[in-house]
Amino acid sequence: MSADLLESASEISTNFRCDNCGLQLDQIIWLQCKYCQAFDLCWECSQTEYEQLPKETLTDHKNSHPNMSLTKECLQEVFVRNAEIDGFTARKQRRREEYERIVAEKCIQNDYDMSVVMEKLIDDGSIKTNDESVNSLIVNYYLKANRRNISVLSLDGGGEQNLIKKNKIFLFCF
């Protein structure tokens, strides 16, 4: 019993998530792309051969490197301290590029794209925007969910709730 008390623990709290499974990285070291510094894999996911990761995961990472052939060799171990220092700028740049892609394509494809748009709006200092094209992207994404018979209730963090039902948008302000 006392031996268990002296066992070392290396779990910590980070702001990083595995780009495959989405779990928060709670170790002091994990695998990160040495080129973009914005693609992270937890130890469990890194046990899978890189080429065997889900297609969506590989596509998202390869979109960051359109002119490169990526393999497991692009991944290296990174300590949380280095990831925090080096990865912050790289991640901000990647999210900026993703936002520009979403606006250029005029379509929010999935929840990840929605999180990119919402993060951009929050970073701009307000959840509200007067940009009709961005408003249209958000509305169309929720309408697409409605067509699939999914009720969507989202909290934007600013005290407003949007509920879309039967092709009508209801905005509740508190």
Backbone bond lengths (Angstrom), bond angles and torsions (degrees), N, CA, C in turn:
res aa  C-N    CA-C-N  psi(-1)  N-CA   C-N-CA  omega(-1)  CA-C   N-CA-C  phi
1 M - - - 1.453 - - 1.521 110.80 -
2 S 1.337 117.93 -47.65 1.463 119.95 -178.24 1.521 111.82 -65.25
3 A 1.349 117.85 -27.58 1.461 120.68 177.92 1.529 110.35 -64.40
4 D 1.327 117.03 -34.44 1.470 120.90 178.01 1.524 111.47 -64.99
5 L 1.310 117.18 -33.57 1.454 120.83 -179.50 1.528 112.11 -68.92
6 L 1.323 116.68 -28.08 1.455 120.53 -178.05 1.524 112.99 -94.08
7 E 1.324 117.05 1.74 1.459 120.98 179.38 1.517 109.86 -67.89
8 S 1.338 116.65 134.23 1.462 119.59 -177.43 1.522 110.74 -73.62
9 A 1.284 115.43 149.70 1.464 121.98 177.94 1.514 107.94 -126.55
10 S 1.331 115.95 136.96 1.463 118.87 -179.07 1.519 111.70 -120.69
11 E 1.319 117.94 17.54 1.448 120.52 178.17 1.521 110.01 -80.05
12 I 1.320 114.86 135.48 1.454 121.79 179.78 1.520 108.61 -137.93
13 S 1.298 116.81 175.34 1.456 121.33 177.04 1.522 108.70 -105.99
14 T 1.325 115.91 122.61 1.466 120.58 178.91 1.519 109.40 -125.13
15 N 1.311 115.92 171.52 1.462 121.65 174.30 1.517 110.93 -101.29
16 F 1.321 116.85 20.56 1.458 121.45 -178.11 1.517 110.22 -107.79
17 R 1.319 115.10 146.78 1.461 121.87 177.24 1.518 108.65 -127.47
18 C 1.310 114.67 150.64 1.464 120.52 175.65 1.524 107.46 -67.68
19 D 1.331 116.76 130.05 1.457 120.36 -179.13 1.521 112.73 -76.47
20 N 1.328 117.44 -2.75 1.453 120.38 175.88 1.522 111.17 -101.53
21 C 1.324 117.52 -59.35 1.476 120.51 -175.42 1.522 113.15 -93.83
22 G 1.326 118.02 -17.18 1.459 121.81 177.22 1.518 115.01 85.27
23 L 1.332 117.72 -3.02 1.460 119.53 179.91 1.523 111.04 -71.80
24 Q 1.333 114.98 148.43 1.457 119.85 178.04 1.520 108.91 -66.27
25 L 1.329 115.70 135.22 1.455 121.12 177.61 1.522 107.76 -78.15
26 D 1.316 115.68 114.86 1.461 119.94 -175.25 1.527 112.09 -117.77
27 Q 1.305 116.49 22.86 1.457 121.88 177.32 1.533 108.92 -109.37
28 I 1.315 116.82 166.79 1.460 118.93 179.72 1.528 111.78 -84.57
29 I 1.318 116.50 -9.04 1.464 120.62 -179.60 1.529 108.83 -147.84
30 W 1.327 116.80 143.16 1.465 122.50 176.82 1.518 107.91 -154.69
31 L 1.333 117.27 -175.06 1.462 120.74 179.45 1.521 109.82 -97.81
32 Q 1.333 115.30 137.82 1.461 121.99 -179.23 1.521 108.26 -139.57
33 C 1.327 116.92 147.96 1.464 120.91 176.84 1.524 108.81 -66.20
34 K 1.328 116.04 127.86 1.457 119.13 -177.99 1.524 112.44 -77.68
35 Y 1.327 117.96 -10.09 1.465 120.63 -179.44 1.531 112.15 -93.34
36 C 1.330 116.78 -51.51 1.475 119.20 -176.53 1.525 112.69 -95.96
37 Q 1.307 118.12 -20.40 1.465 123.72 -178.26 1.528 111.52 54.95
38 A 1.320 116.30 26.43 1.463 120.77 -179.32 1.517 111.83 -131.52
39 F 1.323 117.03 7.30 1.461 121.80 177.70 1.519 107.27 -118.41
40 D 1.342 116.35 117.54 1.456 121.93 -175.50 1.516 110.63 -122.83
41 L 1.325 115.98 143.52 1.460 121.79 174.73 1.522 109.54 -128.35
42 C 1.328 115.63 133.98 1.460 119.73 174.20 1.528 108.23 -70.94
43 W 1.331 115.97 168.41 1.464 119.20 -178.01 1.515 112.11 -61.65
44 E 1.320 117.39 -38.46 1.458 119.49 -179.01 1.525 111.26 -64.10
45 C 1.323 117.25 -47.15 1.470 120.65 179.96 1.524 111.54 -68.78
46 S 1.320 117.23 -30.28 1.469 119.78 -179.13 1.524 111.80 -72.04
47 Q 1.333 117.71 -11.61 1.461 120.51 176.55 1.530 111.09 -75.22
48 T 1.329 116.72 -19.09 1.463 121.87 175.24 1.518 108.05 -79.40
49 E 1.322 116.97 139.11 1.461 119.23 175.56 1.525 108.68 -57.63
50 Y 1.320 116.83 139.37 1.463 121.83 -175.71 1.528 110.97 -52.35
51 E 1.314 116.73 -46.25 1.467 121.47 -177.67 1.527 112.74 -67.19
52 Q 1.345 117.58 -16.47 1.459 122.23 -179.06 1.537 112.90 -94.66
53 L 1.337 117.01 -0.50 1.463 119.98 175.91 1.524 109.02 -64.28
54 P 1.329 118.87 156.92 1.470 120.62 179.13 1.532 112.13 -54.32
55 K 1.317 115.04 145.38 1.470 121.34 -176.97 1.526 111.96 -54.14
56 E 1.336 117.15 -41.65 1.468 120.96 -178.62 1.536 110.89 -62.09
57 T 1.326 116.83 -40.49 1.465 121.23 179.01 1.528 109.98 -63.62
58 L 1.334 116.08 -46.84 1.469 120.07 -179.70 1.524 111.50 -64.30
59 T 1.324 116.64 -41.28 1.466 120.77 -179.83 1.517 110.82 -63.00
60 D 1.336 117.04 -44.76 1.466 120.26 179.05 1.519 110.99 -59.71
61 H 1.321 117.01 -41.82 1.463 119.78 -179.25 1.525 110.84 -72.03
62 K 1.319 117.55 -42.27 1.468 120.37 -178.73 1.533 111.71 -66.40
63 N 1.319 117.40 -26.38 1.465 120.36 176.47 1.523 111.40 -64.16
64 S 1.322 116.68 -24.92 1.468 120.73 176.94 1.524 111.87 -77.47
65 H 1.323 116.25 -16.61 1.470 122.19 -177.26 1.526 109.26 -134.00
66 P 1.318 118.79 67.15 1.468 120.45 -172.34 1.534 114.16 -61.73
67 N 1.310 118.82 -25.32 1.463 120.67 -176.29 1.520 113.08 -107.29
68 M 1.332 116.95 19.04 1.460 120.85 -177.82 1.521 110.48 -123.05
69 S 1.315 115.37 147.57 1.452 121.93 171.10 1.519 107.02 -96.01
70 L 1.317 116.73 113.36 1.453 120.80 -174.02 1.527 111.54 -96.68
71 T 1.322 115.51 138.84 1.455 123.25 175.39 1.522 108.09 -137.06
72 K 1.317 116.42 -178.02 1.468 120.58 179.14 1.528 111.11 -60.83
73 E 1.340 117.95 -22.57 1.458 121.19 179.85 1.532 112.54 -66.81
74 C 1.318 117.53 -15.64 1.470 119.49 178.34 1.535 111.18 -76.99
75 L 1.337 116.22 -11.73 1.459 120.50 -178.75 1.523 110.91 -95.94
76 Q 1.307 115.09 139.22 1.466 120.57 176.97 1.521 108.97 -137.87
77 E 1.320 115.44 157.72 1.454 119.73 176.39 1.521 109.24 -69.95
78 V 1.319 114.99 140.04 1.462 120.05 178.62 1.529 108.46 -135.75
79 F 1.318 115.87 136.81 1.452 120.95 174.56 1.516 108.84 -83.29
80 V 1.318 116.67 149.17 1.456 121.66 -176.35 1.526 111.62 -54.85
81 R 1.312 118.20 -38.81 1.480 121.21 -179.27 1.520 110.56 -61.50
82 N 1.330 116.99 -45.93 1.471 120.57 179.42 1.525 110.96 -67.59
83 A 1.319 116.11 -38.34 1.462 119.49 179.15 1.522 110.72 -62.19
84 E 1.320 116.38 -41.14 1.465 119.90 179.77 1.523 111.32 -65.30
85 I 1.315 117.27 -40.73 1.463 120.77 -178.33 1.525 111.43 -73.02
86 D 1.341 116.36 -53.05 1.465 121.22 -173.83 1.521 113.44 -80.40
87 G 1.333 116.22 -34.00 1.448 119.80 -172.30 1.510 115.35 -78.40
88 F 1.326 119.15 -23.60 1.456 121.50 -175.31 1.527 111.38 -59.81
89 T 1.327 116.33 -51.39 1.460 120.60 -179.14 1.525 111.29 -64.56
90 A 1.330 115.92 -42.33 1.466 120.19 -179.83 1.527 110.74 -62.45
91 R 1.326 117.33 -42.22 1.460 120.58 -179.91 1.530 111.93 -66.83
92 K 1.323 116.75 -41.07 1.465 119.76 178.02 1.521 110.47 -60.87
93 Q 1.334 117.28 -43.27 1.457 121.74 179.23 1.534 110.24 -63.68
94 R 1.327 116.86 -42.87 1.465 120.60 -179.69 1.521 110.64 -63.13
95 R 1.326 117.54 -44.43 1.459 120.48 179.38 1.532 110.95 -64.71
96 R 1.336 117.55 -36.65 1.468 121.60 177.39 1.533 109.68 -62.50
97 E 1.333 116.15 -44.86 1.467 120.55 178.70 1.524 111.24 -64.74
98 E 1.325 117.04 -39.60 1.457 120.40 178.18 1.521 111.27 -64.91
99 Y 1.322 117.41 -39.99 1.467 121.09 177.27 1.531 109.92 -61.49
100 E 1.318 116.80 -45.30 1.470 120.88 179.20 1.523 111.20 -62.08
101 R 1.350 116.74 -38.06 1.470 120.53 177.62 1.526 110.50 -64.34
102 I 1.321 117.08 -43.92 1.464 121.78 -179.21 1.525 110.58 -61.84
103 V 1.324 116.54 -44.76 1.467 120.56 179.60 1.526 110.32 -66.31
104 A 1.346 117.71 -40.57 1.463 121.28 179.78 1.529 111.11 -65.57
105 E 1.341 116.88 -40.08 1.468 121.16 179.31 1.531 112.04 -77.53
106 K 1.328 116.36 -14.61 1.465 123.21 -179.40 1.521 112.11 56.19
107 C 1.353 115.21 40.65 1.461 118.86 -179.34 1.521 110.63 -159.53
108 I 1.318 115.71 129.93 1.461 122.09 170.52 1.520 105.50 -92.07
109 Q 1.330 116.26 116.00 1.463 121.17 -173.67 1.524 114.10 -83.19
110 N 1.344 117.06 -34.74 1.467 119.89 -172.15 1.532 109.60 -155.82
111 D 1.324 115.13 -177.57 1.467 119.72 -177.95 1.520 111.65 -64.30
112 Y 1.330 117.79 -32.66 1.461 120.14 178.17 1.529 109.88 -62.77
113 D 1.342 117.43 -46.70 1.463 120.58 177.04 1.529 110.67 -58.59
114 M 1.334 116.32 -40.02 1.461 119.77 178.68 1.525 110.06 -62.39
115 S 1.330 116.91 -40.33 1.468 119.35 179.48 1.519 111.12 -64.94
116 V 1.333 117.67 -33.50 1.469 121.59 177.31 1.526 109.54 -65.09
117 V 1.319 116.87 -45.73 1.469 121.34 -179.56 1.526 110.10 -63.94
118 M 1.331 116.81 -46.55 1.460 119.99 -178.86 1.529 110.88 -64.46
119 E 1.324 117.50 -39.68 1.470 120.29 178.18 1.523 110.75 -62.12
120 K 1.325 116.71 -39.83 1.468 121.23 179.11 1.525 110.01 -63.47
121 L 1.311 116.71 -43.64 1.459 120.02 179.76 1.527 110.75 -64.34
122 I 1.321 116.71 -40.94 1.466 120.59 178.62 1.527 110.23 -66.45
123 D 1.337 117.04 -42.75 1.467 120.71 178.93 1.520 111.91 -61.82
124 D 1.331 116.15 -29.30 1.463 120.16 178.17 1.524 111.76 -76.90
125 G 1.324 117.02 -0.81 1.458 120.79 174.54 1.509 115.18 97.59
126 S 1.309 117.63 -1.89 1.450 119.39 179.77 1.510 109.27 -154.67
127 I 1.302 116.35 145.44 1.457 120.77 176.26 1.525 110.27 -79.56
128 K 1.315 116.31 -17.09 1.457 121.12 -178.91 1.522 109.52 -93.45
129 T 1.311 115.73 148.21 1.457 120.58 177.70 1.519 109.49 -138.12
130 N 1.303 115.71 147.75 1.459 120.82 174.91 1.518 110.91 -96.41
131 D 1.319 117.13 -0.27 1.464 122.38 179.36 1.533 108.06 -75.88
132 E 1.316 116.36 105.23 1.461 121.10 -176.59 1.517 112.77 -61.56
133 S 1.346 118.16 -31.32 1.462 119.40 -179.90 1.527 110.73 -67.09
134 V 1.331 117.89 -38.84 1.467 120.97 177.78 1.529 109.62 -69.98
135 N 1.324 117.35 -43.08 1.465 120.42 176.21 1.527 110.58 -57.44
136 S 1.308 116.70 -42.19 1.457 121.70 179.63 1.525 111.37 -63.53
137 L 1.332 117.31 -40.30 1.467 120.82 177.48 1.524 110.93 -59.22
138 I 1.320 116.31 -45.51 1.463 121.58 -177.82 1.533 110.36 -65.61
139 V 1.317 116.72 -46.83 1.463 121.00 -179.90 1.527 110.32 -61.83
140 N 1.331 117.77 -45.07 1.467 120.69 -179.28 1.521 111.91 -62.95
141 Y 1.332 116.48 -36.21 1.462 119.42 178.12 1.529 110.49 -64.02
142 Y 1.335 117.05 -44.27 1.456 120.44 179.02 1.528 111.64 -68.52
143 L 1.318 117.29 -35.75 1.462 119.71 177.41 1.524 110.78 -65.71
144 K 1.326 116.74 -37.10 1.464 120.91 177.02 1.534 109.59 -61.11
145 A 1.315 117.00 -39.74 1.461 120.97 177.33 1.524 109.83 -64.45
146 N 1.317 116.98 -37.79 1.455 121.38 179.85 1.530 111.02 -65.40
147 R 1.340 116.82 -39.58 1.456 120.32 179.60 1.521 111.50 -63.91
148 R 1.318 116.63 -25.50 1.467 120.74 177.11 1.522 110.24 -88.19
149 N 1.338 116.49 10.74 1.456 123.39 178.50 1.532 111.82 62.72
150 I 1.332 115.96 41.99 1.451 122.25 176.83 1.523 107.34 -112.26
151 S 1.312 117.19 125.41 1.457 119.93 174.62 1.517 108.20 -81.85
152 V 1.308 116.82 130.32 1.457 121.51 -176.67 1.518 108.84 -115.46
153 L 1.306 116.60 126.19 1.448 122.80 173.38 1.507 106.17 -128.01
154 S 1.323 116.94 117.14 1.461 118.43 -178.39 1.511 109.89 -125.95
155 L 1.318 115.04 140.81 1.448 121.49 174.67 1.508 106.65 -103.52
156 D 1.298 117.79 127.48 1.460 120.34 -177.10 1.519 112.86 -92.37
157 G 1.306 118.86 3.16 1.455 121.18 178.62 1.517 113.17 85.73
158 G 1.321 117.26 -9.02 1.455 120.40 -178.11 1.510 113.00 -108.56
159 G 1.314 117.59 11.37 1.449 120.82 177.43 1.519 113.64 92.86
160 E 1.333 117.27 5.88 1.453 119.41 179.14 1.523 108.88 -109.70
161 Q 1.315 116.60 144.28 1.449 121.21 176.52 1.520 107.94 -122.20
162 N 1.327 115.56 137.05 1.454 120.84 176.23 1.518 107.93 -111.46
163 L 1.316 117.24 131.11 1.451 121.57 176.67 1.519 107.23 -128.15
164 I 1.311 115.66 124.64 1.458 120.01 179.44 1.518 107.66 -110.64
165 K 1.299 115.65 126.11 1.451 120.13 179.47 1.528 107.79 -151.41
166 K 1.286 115.54 130.95 1.463 122.19 179.67 1.519 111.68 52.83
167 N 1.345 115.98 48.65 1.468 123.70 176.12 1.514 114.34 60.21
168 K 1.332 117.58 22.19 1.450 121.02 175.45 1.511 107.63 -122.47
169 I 1.294 115.73 142.26 1.458 121.23 179.30 1.521 107.95 -105.27
170 F 1.319 115.80 126.86 1.447 121.07 177.14 1.522 107.82 -112.02
171 L 1.283 118.37 126.66 1.449 123.52 -179.58 1.527 108.39 -110.09
172 F 1.319 115.28 121.07 1.457 120.58 179.30 1.510 108.74 -109.10
173 C 1.317 118.22 123.25 1.453 122.98 177.51 1.521 108.91 -109.58
174 F 1.322 115.12 133.66 1.463 120.73 -179.71 1.491 110.18 -110.47
